[in-house]
């Protein structure tokens, strides 16, 4: 197989669509832990699997690396990034803080059109919970909270929160798995409560609810990782 652009290799595929397809599939497999942390990533094998040249494969891998889902080692081999269980407390601290600050700012600075977007993602999340679709829950949860961050009109906080949400997607997969696919309706109700305090411009209420929402996620993950089987689930 020659290292040609996917458009010349597969003329019927729109430019960039090959890389997007590979990215989407690998991202879902990594987040869903079908590709375990530390698993090797081989461009040649991926090119054979997806029946395309290595150029779109590389484009997809660059994007995944930018999201922290894969990493290149000093010997130039590539693997699925490990989850740093020993330093999860630092992730939790940042997660709780960003939930609070972005929701506070949204309550203070949102515009009417922001609420339309936030409510739409809330509906998408509720549908994912009803369908017991963990991957869709992870994606729509990130979109919901990113929309709240956007409504706060601080691009620095928005960018940082998106990075934290992206880096925590595999942890959230373990989190949702701890409920054995029987996801409590509480998640949907808490999102609705967040929307209500944002719409009411209740800054302190937004802070309080966002903190409680984030801290119960942290407690559930900590409970999960305190069990004996936690490494088996992670790997």
C-alpha positions in Angstrom: 0.0 0.0 0.0 1.5 3.3 -1.0 1.4 6.3 1.4 -1.0 8.4 -0.7 -3.7 10.8 0.3 -7.0 9.1 1.0 -8.7 11.1 -1.8 -6.5 9.5 -4.5 -6.6 6.1 -2.8 -10.4 6.1 -2.5 -11.8 8.7 -4.9 -15.4 8.4 -3.7 -14.5 9.4 -0.2 -14.7 13.1 0.5 -11.5 14.8 1.6 -10.9 14.3 5.3 -13.8 11.9 5.7 -11.4 8.9 6.0 -9.4 10.5 8.8 -12.7 11.5 10.6 -14.0 8.0 10.3 -10.8 6.5 11.8 -10.8 9.1 14.5 -14.4 8.5 15.5 -14.0 4.7 15.7 -10.7 4.7 17.5 -11.9 7.4 20.0 -15.0 5.4 20.8 -13.0 2.2 21.3 -10.5 4.0 23.6 -13.2 5.7 25.6 -15.2 2.5 25.9 -12.0 0.7 27.0 -12.2 -1.8 24.1 -8.6 -0.5 23.4 -7.1 -0.8 26.9 -4.7 1.7 28.3 -1.2 0.8 27.1 -2.3 -1.0 24.0 0.0 -0.5 21.1 -1.2 1.5 18.1 0.2 0.3 14.7 -0.3 2.5 11.6 0.2 -0.4 9.2 -2.3 -2.6 11.0 -4.8 0.3 11.1 -4.3 0.9 7.4 -5.1 -2.7 6.7 -8.1 -2.7 9.0 -9.7 0.4 7.5 -8.5 -0.4 3.9 -7.0 3.0 3.3 -3.6 4.7 3.1 -1.6 5.7 6.1 -2.1 9.4 5.6 -5.7 9.6 7.0 -4.6 7.2 9.7 -1.8 9.6 10.8 -4.3 12.5 10.7 -6.6 10.6 13.0 -3.8 9.7 15.4 -2.6 13.3 15.6 -6.0 14.4 16.6 -6.3 11.6 19.2 -2.9 12.6 20.6 -4.0 16.2 20.9 -6.8 15.0 23.1 -4.5 12.9 25.2 -6.0 9.6 24.2 -2.8 8.2 22.6 0.9 9.0 23.1 4.1 8.5 21.2 7.0 7.0 23.2 10.7 8.0 22.9 11.3 5.0 20.7 8.6 6.4 18.4 6.1 3.6 19.0 2.5 4.7 19.7 0.1 3.4 22.4 -3.2 4.2 24.1 -2.5 6.6 26.9 -2.5 5.1 30.4 -4.9 6.5 33.1 -2.9 8.1 35.9 -4.8 6.5 38.8 -2.2 7.7 41.3 -2.8 11.3 40.6 -6.6 11.3 40.1 -7.0 13.6 43.1 -5.5 16.5 41.0 -7.9 15.7 38.2 -10.8 15.7 40.7 -9.7 19.1 42.1 -9.7 20.6 38.7 -12.9 19.0 37.7 -14.9 20.3 40.7 -13.4 23.8 40.3 -14.3 24.0 36.6 -17.8 22.8 37.1 -18.3 25.5 39.7 -16.6 28.5 37.9 -18.2 27.8 34.5 -21.7 27.4 35.9 -21.3 30.5 38.1 -20.3 32.6 35.0 -23.1 31.1 32.9 -25.6 32.3 35.5 -24.1 35.7 35.4 -23.4 36.3 31.7 -25.6 34.0 29.7 -27.8 35.2 26.8 -31.2 33.8 25.8 -29.7 32.0 22.9 -27.3 30.2 25.2 -30.2 28.6 27.1 -31.6 27.2 23.8 -28.3 25.4 23.1 -27.9 24.2 26.7 -31.5 22.8 26.8 -30.9 21.0 23.5 -27.9 19.2 24.9 -29.8 18.4 28.0 -32.5 16.8 25.9 -29.9 14.8 24.1 -28.4 13.7 27.4 -31.8 12.6 28.7 -32.4 10.6 25.6 -29.0 8.9 26.0 -29.8 8.0 29.6 -33.2 6.6 28.6 -31.4 4.5 25.9 -28.7 3.3 28.4 -26.1 4.5 25.8 -23.0 5.2 27.9 -20.9 6.5 25.1 -23.7 8.9 24.0 -24.1 10.0 27.7 -20.4 10.8 27.9 -20.5 12.8 24.6 -23.7 14.7 25.4 -22.6 15.4 29.0 -19.4 17.0 27.7 -21.4 19.0 25.1 -23.9 20.1 27.8 -21.2 21.4 30.2 -19.2 22.9 27.3 -22.3 24.8 26.3 -22.6 26.1 29.9 -19.0 27.1 29.8 -19.5 29.0 26.5 -22.4 30.9 28.1 -20.0 32.1 30.8 -18.1 34.0 28.1 -14.6 33.3 29.3 -12.7 31.4 26.5 -9.8 30.5 28.8 -12.1 28.6 31.2 -14.0 27.1 28.3 -10.9 25.7 26.7 -9.5 24.4 30.0 -12.8 22.7 30.9 -13.1 21.1 27.5 -9.6 19.6 28.0 -10.5 18.3 31.4 -13.7 16.8 30.1 -11.9 15.2 27.2 -9.1 13.8 29.4 -11.8 12.4 31.8 -13.9 10.5 29.3 -12.4 7.1 30.1 -12.8 7.7 33.8 -16.4 8.6 33.1 -16.8 5.3 31.2 -15.7 3.5 34.3 -18.0 5.7 36.4 -21.0 4.9 34.3 -20.0 1.2 34.2 -20.1 1.2 38.0 -23.9 1.6 37.7 -24.0 -1.6 35.6 -25.9 0.3 32.8 -28.8 1.2 35.1 -28.2 4.9 35.1 -30.2 6.8 37.7 -32.6 9.5 36.6 -30.8 11.8 39.1 -28.3 12.8 36.5 -31.0 14.2 34.2 -32.7 15.9 37.1 -29.5 17.6 38.3 -28.8 18.9 34.8 -32.4 20.4 34.8 -31.7 22.0 38.1 -28.5 23.6 36.8 -30.4 25.0 33.8 -33.0 26.5 36.2 -30.5 28.3 38.4 -28.6 29.6 35.3 -31.8 30.9 33.8 -32.7 32.6 37.0 -29.2 34.2 37.2 -28.8 32.7 40.6 -25.0 32.8 40.8 -24.6 31.4 44.3 -27.2 28.7 43.6 -25.4 27.8 40.4 -22.1 27.5 42.4 -23.8 25.3 45.1 -25.5 22.9 42.6 -22.5 22.6 40.4 -20.3 21.8 43.3 -22.7 19.2 44.6 -23.1 17.7 41.1 -19.3 17.4 40.6 -18.6 16.1 44.1 -21.1 13.3 43.8 -19.4 12.2 40.6 -16.0 12.2 42.4 -17.4 10.2 45.3 -18.8 7.6 43.0 -15.5 7.2 41.1 -13.6 7.1 44.4 -15.9 4.3 45.6 -15.4 2.5 42.4 -11.6 2.6 42.6 -11.6 1.6 46.2 -13.0 -1.8 45.2 -10.6 -4.8 44.7 -11.6 -5.2 41.1 -10.8 -1.7 40.0 -7.6 -2.6 38.1 -9.4 -5.4 36.3 -12.1 -2.9 35.2 -9.6 -0.3 34.1 -7.5 -2.7 32.1 
